[in-house]
């Protein structure tokens, strides 16, 4: 028995909010500033790394991101490539790849699955984020 993947069209407002959120990550890592990045997360967001460790809550995610940027410095280049998305009500499931190259040539490449949630004010914020390991 074959099961077809069900996809929901993503509204223009959701796509614009998600694209702005992805751009905030690019701008933030290039500036070495987590402020625009953390603004894309809900208060009770969960962010999981590729090895399965998860951080719960925007303040804790912010602290972790600050530590990572302090260790790596500003990114020379950064990109986010959305490979696909599906909207189900007030949630959009997006998957793709984010990449940043830091000073000293260190490059971080993460495949991701992000769940964006529509907020009461109509904006879209990250509810759950998971980096997906290559293995």
DSSP file (Angstrom, degrees, kcal/mol; ACC not computed):
  #  RESIDUE AA STRUCTURE BP1 BP2  ACC     N-H-->O    O-->H-N    N-H-->O    O-->H-N    TCO  KAPPA ALPHA  PHI   PSI    X-CA   Y-CA   Z-CA
    1    1 A X              0   0    0      0, 0.0     2,-0.4     0, 0.0     0, 0.0   0.000 360.0 360.0 360.0 126.4    0.0    0.0    0.0
    2    2 A X        -     0   0    0      2,-0.0     2,-0.5     0, 0.0     0, 0.0  -0.750 360.0-157.3 -94.5 138.7    1.4    3.4   -1.0
    3    3 A X        -     0   0    0     -2,-0.4     2,-0.3     3,-0.0     3,-0.0  -0.972  10.6-144.8-116.8 123.2    0.9    6.4    1.1
    4    4 A X        -     0   0    0     -2,-0.5     2,-0.2     1,-0.1    -2,-0.0  -0.649  23.4-111.2 -86.6 141.1    1.2    9.8   -0.6
    5    5 A X        -     0   0    0     -2,-0.3     2,-0.6     1,-0.1    -1,-0.1  -0.504  29.7-136.6 -68.6 135.9    2.6   12.7    1.3
    6    6 A X        -     0   0    0     -2,-0.2     2,-0.4    80,-0.0    -1,-0.1  -0.853  23.2-172.6 -98.8 126.0    0.0   15.3    2.1
    7    7 A X        -     0   0    0     -2,-0.6     2,-0.5    79,-0.0    79,-0.1  -0.941  11.9-152.1-120.3 141.2    1.1   18.9    1.6
    8    8 A X        -     0   0    0     -2,-0.4    79,-1.9    80,-0.0    80,-0.1  -0.928  29.0-110.6-110.1 133.7   -0.8   22.0    2.4
    9    9 A X        -     0   0    0     -2,-0.5     2,-0.5    77,-0.2    77,-0.1  -0.338  31.4-126.4 -60.6 139.7   -0.3   25.2    0.5
   10   10 A X        -     0   0    0     75,-0.2    -1,-0.1    76,-0.1    82,-0.0  -0.779  24.4-121.0 -92.0 128.1    1.5   27.9    2.5
   11   11 A X     >  -     0   0    0     -2,-0.5     4,-2.6     1,-0.1     5,-0.2  -0.239  20.6-114.7 -65.6 157.4   -0.2   31.2    2.6
   12   12 A X  H  > S+     0   0    0      1,-0.2     4,-2.4     2,-0.2     5,-0.2   0.872 116.6  52.2 -61.6 -37.9    1.6   34.3    1.3
   13   13 A X  H  > S+     0   0    0      2,-0.2     4,-2.1     1,-0.2    -1,-0.2   0.891 110.6  47.5 -68.3 -37.4    1.6   35.9    4.7
   14   14 A X  H  > S+     0   0    0      2,-0.2     4,-2.6     1,-0.2     5,-0.2   0.935 112.3  49.4 -66.2 -45.3    3.2   32.7    6.3
   15   15 A X  H  X S+     0   0    0     -4,-2.6     4,-2.8     1,-0.2     5,-0.2   0.908 111.5  49.3 -60.8 -42.4    5.8   32.5    3.5
   16   16 A X  H  X S+     0   0    0     -4,-2.4     4,-2.1     1,-0.2    -1,-0.2   0.903 112.6  47.8 -64.0 -41.2    6.7   36.2    3.9
   17   17 A X  H  X S+     0   0    0     -4,-2.1     4,-2.0     2,-0.2    -2,-0.2   0.896 114.0  46.2 -66.3 -40.4    7.0   35.7    7.7
   18   18 A X  H  X S+     0   0    0     -4,-2.6     4,-2.7     2,-0.2     5,-0.2   0.911 111.6  50.9 -69.2 -43.1    9.2   32.6    7.4
   19   19 A X  H  X S+     0   0    0     -4,-2.8     4,-2.2    -5,-0.2    -2,-0.2   0.908 111.1  49.3 -60.4 -40.6   11.4   34.2    4.7
   20   20 A X  H  X S+     0   0    0     -4,-2.1     4,-2.0    -5,-0.2    -1,-0.2   0.888 110.7  50.7 -65.0 -38.7   11.9   37.2    7.0
   21   21 A X  H  X S+     0   0    0     -4,-2.0     4,-1.5     2,-0.2    -2,-0.2   0.903 110.1  48.6 -65.4 -41.4   12.7   34.9    9.9
   22   22 A X  H  X S+     0   0    0     -4,-2.7     4,-1.9     1,-0.2    -2,-0.2   0.889 110.9  50.9 -64.9 -38.7   15.3   33.0    7.8
   23   23 A X  H  X S+     0   0    0     -4,-2.2     4,-3.0     1,-0.2     5,-0.2   0.860 104.4  58.2 -66.0 -34.9   16.8   36.4    6.7
   24   24 A X  H  X S+     0   0    0     -4,-2.0     4,-2.5     2,-0.2    -1,-0.2   0.879 105.5  50.1 -61.8 -37.6   17.0   37.4   10.4
   25   25 A X  H  X S+     0   0    0     -4,-1.5     4,-2.6     2,-0.2     5,-0.3   0.941 111.7  47.6 -65.0 -46.1   19.2   34.3   11.0
   26   26 A X  H  X S+     0   0    0     -4,-1.9     4,-1.9     1,-0.2    -2,-0.2   0.948 115.6  44.4 -58.2 -50.5   21.4   35.3    8.1
   27   27 A X  H  X S+     0   0    0     -4,-3.0     4,-1.9     1,-0.2    -1,-0.2   0.890 113.5  51.5 -62.8 -40.4   21.7   38.9    9.2
   28   28 A X  H  X>S+     0   0    0     -4,-2.5     5,-2.5    -5,-0.2     4,-1.2   0.921 110.9  44.6 -66.0 -45.8   22.2   37.9   12.9
   29   29 A X  H  <5S+     0   0    0     -4,-2.6    46,-3.2     1,-0.2    -1,-0.2   0.856 114.1  51.0 -70.1 -31.8   25.1   35.4   12.3
   30   30 A X  H  <5S+     0   0    0     -4,-1.9    -1,-0.2    -5,-0.3    -2,-0.2   0.865 116.1  41.1 -69.9 -34.4   26.8   37.8    9.9
   31   31 A X  H  <5S-     0   0    0     -4,-1.9    -2,-0.2     2,-0.2    -1,-0.2   0.601 107.9-124.2 -85.5 -12.5   26.5   40.6   12.5
   32   32 A X  T  <5S+     0   0    0     -4,-1.2     2,-0.4     1,-0.2    -3,-0.2   0.832  72.7 124.9  70.0  31.8   27.5   38.4   15.4
   33   33 A X      < -     0   0    0     -5,-2.5     4,-0.4    -6,-0.2     3,-0.4  -0.981  47.4-167.3-131.1 119.1   24.2   39.4   17.1
   34   34 A X     >  +     0   0    0     -2,-0.4     4,-3.2     1,-0.2     5,-0.3   0.607  69.6  93.4 -80.5 -10.4   21.6   37.0   18.3
   35   35 A X  H  > S+     0   0    0      1,-0.2     4,-1.4     2,-0.2    -1,-0.2   0.905  88.8  40.9 -52.8 -51.4   18.9   39.7   18.8
   36   36 A X  H  4 S+     0   0    0     -3,-0.4    -1,-0.2     1,-0.2     4,-0.2   0.833 117.8  50.3 -68.5 -27.2   17.3   39.4   15.3
   37   37 A X  H >4 S+     0   0    0     -4,-0.4     3,-2.0    -3,-0.2    -2,-0.2   0.954 108.9  48.1 -72.1 -50.2   17.5   35.6   15.5
   38   38 A X  H >< S+     0   0    0     -4,-3.2     3,-1.7     1,-0.3    -1,-0.2   0.769  99.5  68.8 -65.9 -25.0   16.0   35.2   18.9
   39   39 A X  T 3< S+     0   0    0     -4,-1.4    -1,-0.3    -5,-0.3    -2,-0.2   0.670  91.5  63.0 -65.6 -15.4   13.1   37.5   18.0
   40   40 A X  T <  S+     0   0    0     -3,-2.0    86,-4.1    -4,-0.2     2,-0.3   0.489  90.7  85.4 -87.6  -2.6   12.0   34.8   15.6
   41   41 A X  E <  S-a  126   0A   0     -3,-1.7    86,-0.2    84,-0.3     2,-0.1  -0.741  78.0-121.7-101.0 145.6   11.3   32.3   18.4
   42   42 A X  E >   -     0   0A   0     84,-2.6     3,-1.5    -2,-0.3    16,-0.2  -0.377  35.3-105.4 -72.0 163.1    8.2   31.9   20.6
   43   43 A X  E 3  S+     0   0A   0      1,-0.3    15,-2.5    14,-0.1    16,-0.3   0.868 121.1  37.4 -59.2 -38.2    8.6   32.3   24.3
   44   44 A X  E 3  S+     0   0A   0     13,-0.2    -1,-0.3    14,-0.1    83,-0.0  -0.019  88.1 146.6-106.6  29.3    8.3   28.5   24.9
   45   45 A X  E <   -     0   0A   0     -3,-1.5    12,-3.3    11,-0.1     2,-0.4  -0.147  38.8-143.2 -62.2 158.9   10.2   27.4   21.8
   46   46 A X  E     -aB 128  56A   0     81,-1.4    83,-2.1    10,-0.2     2,-0.5  -0.999  12.6-168.8-125.6 131.1   12.3   24.2   21.7
   47   47 A X  E     -aB 129  55A   0      8,-2.6     8,-2.7    -2,-0.4     2,-0.4  -0.983   5.8-166.8-123.8 121.0   15.5   24.1   19.7
   48   48 A X  E     -aB 130  54A   0     81,-3.1    83,-2.6    -2,-0.5     6,-0.2  -0.913   9.6-142.0-115.7 134.5   17.3   20.8   19.1
   49   49 A X    >   -     0   0    0      4,-2.9     3,-1.7    -2,-0.4    84,-0.2  -0.267  36.1 -94.4 -83.5 174.0   20.8   20.3   17.8
   50   50 A X  T 3  S+     0   0    0      1,-0.3    83,-0.4    82,-0.1    -1,-0.1   0.665 123.1  55.5 -67.6 -16.7   22.0   17.5   15.4
   51   51 A X  T 3  S-     0   0    0      2,-0.1    -1,-0.3    81,-0.1     3,-0.1   0.391 122.3-101.6 -96.8   4.2   23.0   15.2   18.3
   52   52 A X  S <  S+     0   0    0     -3,-1.7     2,-0.2     1,-0.3    -2,-0.1   0.346  74.9 138.7  98.6  -7.2   19.6   15.3   19.9
   53   53 A X        -     0   0    0     -5,-0.1    -4,-2.9     1,-0.0     2,-0.4  -0.539  36.1-159.3 -72.5 138.1   20.2   17.8   22.7
   54   54 A X  E     -B   48   0A   0     -6,-0.2     2,-0.5    -2,-0.2    -6,-0.2  -0.925  12.9-154.8-123.6 145.9   17.3   20.2   23.1
   55   55 A X  E     -B   47   0A   0     -8,-2.7    -8,-2.6    -2,-0.4     2,-0.5  -0.973  14.6-153.7-118.6 130.8   17.1   23.7   24.7
   56   56 A X  E     +B   46   0A   0     -2,-0.5     4,-0.2   -10,-0.2   -10,-0.2  -0.904  53.1  26.1-112.8 129.9   13.7   24.8   25.9
   57   57 A X  S  > S-     0   0    0    -12,-3.3     4,-2.4    -2,-0.5     3,-0.2   0.323  78.4-100.5  98.2 136.5   12.6   28.4   26.2
   58   58 A X  H  > S+     0   0    0    -15,-2.5     4,-2.7     1,-0.2     5,-0.2   0.874 118.7  53.2 -58.1 -42.0   13.6   31.6   24.4
   59   59 A X  H  > S+     0   0    0    -16,-0.3     4,-2.1     1,-0.2    -1,-0.2   0.912 112.6  44.8 -61.5 -39.2   15.9   32.9   27.2
   60   60 A X  H  > S+     0   0    0     -4,-0.2     4,-2.2    -3,-0.2    -1,-0.2   0.880 112.9  50.4 -71.2 -38.0   17.8   29.6   27.3
   61   61 A X  H  X S+     0   0    0     -4,-2.4     4,-2.6     2,-0.2    -2,-0.2   0.910 110.3  51.1 -64.4 -41.7   18.0   29.4   23.5
   62   62 A X  H  X S+     0   0    0     -4,-2.7     4,-2.5    -5,-0.2    -2,-0.2   0.926 109.2  49.8 -60.9 -45.8   19.4   33.0   23.4
   63   63 A X  H  X S+     0   0    0     -4,-2.1     4,-2.0     1,-0.2    -1,-0.2   0.916 112.0  48.4 -59.7 -44.1   22.1   32.1   26.0
   64   64 A X  H  X S+     0   0    0     -4,-2.2     4,-2.2     1,-0.2    -2,-0.2   0.920 111.7  49.1 -63.2 -44.5   23.1   29.1   23.9
   65   65 A X  H  X S+     0   0    0     -4,-2.6     4,-2.7     1,-0.2     5,-0.2   0.895 109.0  52.7 -64.0 -39.7   23.3   31.1   20.7
   66   66 A X  H  X S+     0   0    0     -4,-2.5     4,-2.3     1,-0.2    -1,-0.2   0.911 109.5  49.3 -61.3 -41.9   25.3   33.9   22.4
   67   67 A X  H  X S+     0   0    0     -4,-2.0     4,-1.7     2,-0.2    -2,-0.2   0.901 111.4  49.5 -64.3 -41.0   27.8   31.2   23.5
   68   68 A X  H  X S+     0   0    0     -4,-2.2     4,-2.3     1,-0.2     5,-0.2   0.922 113.4  45.1 -64.7 -44.8   28.0   29.7   20.0
   69   69 A X  H  X S+     0   0    0     -4,-2.7     4,-3.3     1,-0.2    -1,-0.2   0.859 109.9  55.2 -69.1 -33.8   28.6   33.1   18.4
   70   70 A X  H  < S+     0   0    0     -4,-2.3    -1,-0.2    -5,-0.2    -2,-0.2   0.877 112.7  44.0 -63.5 -36.2   31.2   34.1   21.0
   71   71 A X  H  < S+     0   0    0     -4,-1.7    -2,-0.2    -5,-0.2    -1,-0.2   0.885 126.8  28.7 -74.1 -41.0   33.1   30.9   20.2
   72   72 A X  H  < S-     0   0    0     -4,-2.3    31,-0.4     1,-0.2    -2,-0.2   0.755  95.4-148.2 -95.1 -27.1   32.8   31.2   16.4
   73   73 A X     <  -     0   0    0     -4,-3.3    -1,-0.2    -5,-0.2   -41,-0.1  -0.398  48.7 -21.6  84.0-169.6   32.6   35.0   15.9
   74   74 A X        -     0   0    0    -43,-0.1    29,-0.9    -2,-0.1     2,-0.3  -0.420  69.7-114.9 -73.4 148.5   30.7   36.6   13.1
   75   75 A X  E     -C  102   0A   0    -46,-3.2    27,-0.3    27,-0.2     3,-0.1  -0.665  12.6-156.2 -83.0 138.0   29.9   34.6   10.0
   76   76 A X  E    S+     0   0A   0     25,-3.2     2,-0.3    -2,-0.3    26,-0.2   0.870  84.2  11.9 -75.9 -39.4   31.6   35.8    6.7
   77   77 A X  E     +C  101   0A   0     24,-1.4    24,-2.1    -3,-0.1     2,-0.3  -0.968  67.9 176.6-135.8 152.8   28.8   34.1    4.7
   78   78 A X  E     +C  100   0A   0     -2,-0.3     2,-0.3    22,-0.2    22,-0.2  -0.964   1.9 174.1-156.1 140.1   25.4   32.7    5.6
   79   79 A X  E     -C   99   0A   0     20,-2.6    20,-2.6    -2,-0.3     2,-0.4  -0.984  16.3-158.2-143.1 154.1   22.6   31.2    3.6
   80   80 A X  E     -C   98   0A   0     -2,-0.3     2,-0.6    18,-0.2    18,-0.2  -0.990   9.7-168.1-131.1 125.6   19.3   29.4    4.3
   81   81 A X  E     -C   97   0A   0     16,-3.3    16,-2.3    -2,-0.4     2,-0.6  -0.941   9.9-152.5-116.7 111.1   17.8   27.3    1.6
   82   82 A X  E     -C   96   0A   0     -2,-0.6    14,-0.3    14,-0.2     3,-0.1  -0.716  11.4-175.7 -81.3 121.5   14.2   26.2    2.2
   83   83 A X  E     -     0   0A   0     12,-2.6     2,-0.3    -2,-0.6    13,-0.2   0.686  62.3 -27.6 -90.9 -21.1   13.6   22.9    0.4
   84   84 A X  E     -C   95   0A   0     11,-1.6    11,-2.3     2,-0.0    -1,-0.3  -0.963  52.6-161.6 179.0 165.6    9.9   22.7    1.1
   85   85 A X  E     -C   94   0A   0     -2,-0.3     2,-0.3     9,-0.2     9,-0.2  -0.987   2.9-162.8-160.0 157.2    7.1   23.5    3.4
   86   86 A X  E     -C   93   0A   0      7,-1.9     7,-3.0    -2,-0.3     2,-0.5  -0.984  13.3-145.7-146.0 132.5    3.5   22.5    4.3
   87   87 A X  E     +C   92   0A   0    -79,-1.9     2,-0.4    -2,-0.3     5,-0.2  -0.859  15.7 177.2-105.0 133.3    0.9   24.5    6.2
   88   88 A X  E >   -C   91   0A   0      3,-2.9     3,-1.2    -2,-0.5     2,-0.3  -0.873  64.6 -63.0-130.4  97.2   -1.6   22.8    8.5
   89   89 A X  T 3  S-     0   0    0     -2,-0.4    -1,-0.0     1,-0.2   -81,-0.0  -0.452 121.6  -5.0  64.2-123.7   -3.8   25.5   10.1
   90   90 A X  T 3  S+     0   0    0     -2,-0.3    28,-2.7    -3,-0.1     2,-0.4   0.191 124.0  78.8 -89.7  16.2   -1.6   27.8   12.3
   91   91 A X  E <   -CD  88 117A   0     -3,-1.2    -3,-2.9    26,-0.2     2,-0.4  -0.974  56.1-166.1-126.8 140.3    1.5   25.7   11.8
   92   92 A X  E     -CD  87 116A   0     24,-2.3    24,-3.1    -2,-0.4     2,-0.6  -0.996  10.7-152.6-122.3 128.8    4.0   25.6    8.9
   93   93 A X  E     -CD  86 115A   0     -7,-3.0    -7,-1.9    -2,-0.4     2,-0.4  -0.897  21.3-179.1-100.2 118.5    6.5   22.7    8.7
   94   94 A X  E     -CD  85 114A   0     20,-3.1    20,-3.2    -2,-0.6     2,-0.3  -0.943   7.7-174.6-122.7 141.1    9.5   23.9    6.8
   95   95 A X  E     +CD  84 113A   0    -11,-2.3   -12,-2.6    -2,-0.4   -11,-1.6  -0.972  26.9 102.5-134.0 151.2   12.7   21.9    5.9
   96   96 A X  E     -CD  82 112A   0     16,-1.8    16,-2.5    -2,-0.3     2,-0.4  -0.918  59.4 -67.1 175.2-149.3   15.9   22.8    4.2
   97   97 A X  E     -CD  81 111A   0    -16,-2.3   -16,-3.3    -2,-0.3     2,-0.4  -0.999  26.4-163.1-141.7 134.8   19.6   23.7    4.9
   98   98 A X  E     -CD  80 110A   0     12,-3.0    12,-2.9    -2,-0.4     2,-0.4  -0.946  14.2-177.3-116.1 139.6   21.3   26.5    6.7
   99   99 A X  E     +CD  79 109A   0    -20,-2.6   -20,-2.6    -2,-0.4     2,-0.3  -0.999   7.9 176.0-140.6 138.8   25.0   27.2    6.2
  100  100 A X  E     -CD  78 108A   0      8,-2.3     8,-3.0    -2,-0.4     2,-0.5  -0.996  15.7-153.5-142.8 138.9   27.5   29.7    7.7
  101  101 A X  E     -CD  77 107A   0    -24,-2.1   -25,-3.2    -2,-0.3   -24,-1.4  -0.961  20.2-166.7-113.0 125.4   31.2   30.1    7.2
  102  102 A X  E >   -C   75   0A   0      4,-3.7     3,-1.4    -2,-0.5     4,-0.2  -0.523  35.8 -67.7-105.2 170.7   33.0   31.8   10.1
  103  103 A X  G >  S+     0   0    0    -29,-0.9     3,-0.8   -31,-0.4    -1,-0.2  -0.204 120.4  36.3 -53.8 148.8   36.5   33.2   10.5
  104  104 A X  G 3  S-     0   0    0      1,-0.2    -1,-0.3    -3,-0.1    -2,-0.0   0.485 129.2 -80.9  80.7   2.2   39.3   30.7   10.3
  105  105 A X  G <  S+     0   0    0     -3,-1.4     2,-0.3     1,-0.3    -1,-0.2   0.504  79.2 154.8  85.0   3.0   37.3   28.8    7.7
  106  106 A X    <   -     0   0    0     -3,-0.8    -4,-3.7    -4,-0.2     2,-0.4  -0.510  23.1-166.7 -67.5 126.3   35.0   26.9   10.0
  107  107 A X  E     -D  101   0A   0     -2,-0.3     2,-0.5    -6,-0.2    -6,-0.2  -0.963   9.6-162.3-118.7 133.0   31.8   26.1    8.1
  108  108 A X  E     -D  100   0A   0     -8,-3.0    -8,-2.3    -2,-0.4     2,-0.5  -0.964   9.3-179.1-113.6 125.5   28.6   24.9    9.8
  109  109 A X  E     +D   99   0A   0     -2,-0.5     2,-0.4   -10,-0.2   -10,-0.2  -0.983   5.5 176.2-126.5 118.6   26.0   23.1    7.6
  110  110 A X  E     -D   98   0A   0    -12,-2.9   -12,-3.0    -2,-0.5     2,-0.3  -0.984  23.2-148.4-127.0 126.8   22.8   22.0    9.2
  111  111 A X  E     -DE  97 132A   0     21,-0.8    21,-3.1    -2,-0.4     2,-0.3  -0.679  34.8-166.1 -78.7 147.1   19.8   20.4    7.5
  112  112 A X  E     -DE  96 131A   0    -16,-2.5   -16,-1.8    -2,-0.3     2,-0.4  -0.949  33.6-158.0-140.8 157.7   16.7   21.4    9.5
  113  113 A X  E     -DE  95 130A   0     17,-2.2    17,-2.0    -2,-0.3     2,-0.4  -0.979  26.8-176.2-128.4 119.5   13.0   20.9   10.2
  114  114 A X  E     -DE  94 129A   0    -20,-3.2   -20,-3.1    -2,-0.4     2,-0.6  -0.952  18.6-152.5-122.4 136.5   11.3   23.9   11.6
  115  115 A X  E     -DE  93 128A   0     13,-3.4    12,-3.2    -2,-0.4    13,-1.6  -0.940  15.9-162.2-106.8 115.9    7.8   24.3   12.8
  116  116 A X  E     -DE  92 126A   0    -24,-3.1   -24,-2.3    -2,-0.6     2,-0.4  -0.793   4.2-154.7 -97.4 139.5    6.6   27.9   12.6
  117  117 A X  E     -DE  91 125A   0      8,-3.5     8,-2.2    -2,-0.4     2,-0.3  -0.952  16.8-122.8-120.0 132.9    3.5   29.0   14.5
  118  118 A X  E     - E   0 124A   0    -28,-2.7     6,-0.2    -2,-0.4     2,-0.2  -0.569  31.4-143.5 -71.8 130.5    1.1   31.8   13.7
  119  119 A X    >   -     0   0    0      4,-3.6     3,-2.6    -2,-0.3    -1,-0.0  -0.511  25.4-103.8 -92.9 161.7    1.0   34.2   16.6
  120  120 A X  T 3  S+     0   0    0      1,-0.3    -1,-0.1    -2,-0.2    -2,-0.0   0.797 122.9  55.7 -55.3 -28.8   -2.1   36.1   17.8
  121  121 A X  T 3  S-     0   0    0      2,-0.1    -1,-0.3     1,-0.0     3,-0.1   0.433 123.1-105.7 -84.5   2.6   -0.7   39.3   16.1
  122  122 A X  S <  S+     0   0    0     -3,-2.6    -2,-0.1     1,-0.3     2,-0.0   0.297  80.9 125.8  93.2  -9.1   -0.5   37.5   12.8
  123  123 A X        -     0   0    0     -5,-0.1    -4,-3.6  -106,-0.0     2,-0.4  -0.312  57.4-125.7 -77.0 166.9    3.3   37.1   12.8
  124  124 A X  E     + E   0 118A   0     -6,-0.2     2,-0.3  -111,-0.1    -6,-0.2  -0.965  30.5 176.1-117.9 129.3    5.1   33.7   12.4
  125  125 A X  E     - E   0 117A   0     -8,-2.2    -8,-3.5    -2,-0.4     2,-0.4  -0.909  38.5 -92.5-131.7 158.6    7.6   32.5   15.0
  126  126 A X  E     +aE  41 116A   0    -86,-4.1   -84,-2.6    -2,-0.3   -10,-0.2  -0.578  38.4 171.0 -74.2 122.5    9.6   29.3   15.5
  127  127 A X  E    S+     0   0A   0    -12,-3.2   -81,-1.4    -2,-0.4     2,-0.3   0.787  73.4   7.2 -96.4 -42.1    7.8   26.9   17.8
  128  128 A X  E     -aE  46 115A   0    -13,-1.6   -13,-3.4   -83,-0.2    -1,-0.4  -0.995  65.2-175.3-143.2 139.9   10.1   23.9   17.3
  129  129 A X  E     -aE  47 114A   0    -83,-2.1   -81,-3.1    -2,-0.3     2,-0.4  -0.999   3.0-178.5-138.2 134.9   13.4   23.7   15.4
  130  130 A X  E     -aE  48 113A   0    -17,-2.0   -17,-2.2    -2,-0.4     2,-0.4  -0.970  19.8-146.3-139.5 122.4   15.5   20.6   14.8
  131  131 A X  E     - E   0 112A   0    -83,-2.6     2,-0.5    -2,-0.4   -19,-0.3  -0.714  25.0-140.6 -79.5 135.1   18.9   20.3   13.1
  132  132 A X  E     - E   0 111A   0    -21,-3.1   -21,-0.8    -2,-0.4   -82,-0.1  -0.870  12.8-129.1-105.0 123.0   18.9   16.9   11.3
  133  133 A X        -     0   0    0     -2,-0.5   -23,-0.1   -83,-0.4   -82,-0.0  -0.282  11.7-127.8 -69.3 155.5   22.2   14.9   11.4
  134  134 A X              0   0    0      1,-0.2    -1,-0.1   -23,-0.0   -24,-0.0   0.767 360.0 360.0 -71.2 -25.5   23.7   13.6    8.3
  135  135 A X              0   0    0      0, 0.0    -1,-0.2     0, 0.0    -2,-0.1   0.401 360.0 360.0-110.9 360.0   23.9   10.1    9.8
